Amino acid sequence: MRFPLSTVEGRFGPVLLEGFALRTRAGAVRAYLNVCPHRAQPVDLGDGRLFLPSGELECSAHGARFDPASGECLGGPCDGRGLTRLAVEEREGALWMPAAPI
């Protein structure tokens, strides 16, 4: 699930930042900034796909792979830089961000 965050001033004008949330195989909810550390592009740029058949997250632009539970870089051009994790809580079936993420 993708969701809007805030607008920041980018190199060529305002940029709307997005986050995405997922449920891990263990049932935990995680949320990340939808920005690949390799090129500062959305992780789901292009076809909107996030997951590989293995369950790993993959940046569809260049193939950087991430652990869905931690956001840690697992390989590809992320060079050890993981996804930016956002604080999120699950309450009564809804997701809440307890504080401004950025």
Secondary structure, 3 states (H helix, E strand, C coil): CEEEEEEEEECCEEEEEEEEEEECCCCCEEEEECCCCCCCCCCCCCCCCCECCCCCEECCCCCCEECCCCCCEEECCCCCCCCCEECCEEECCEEECCCCCC
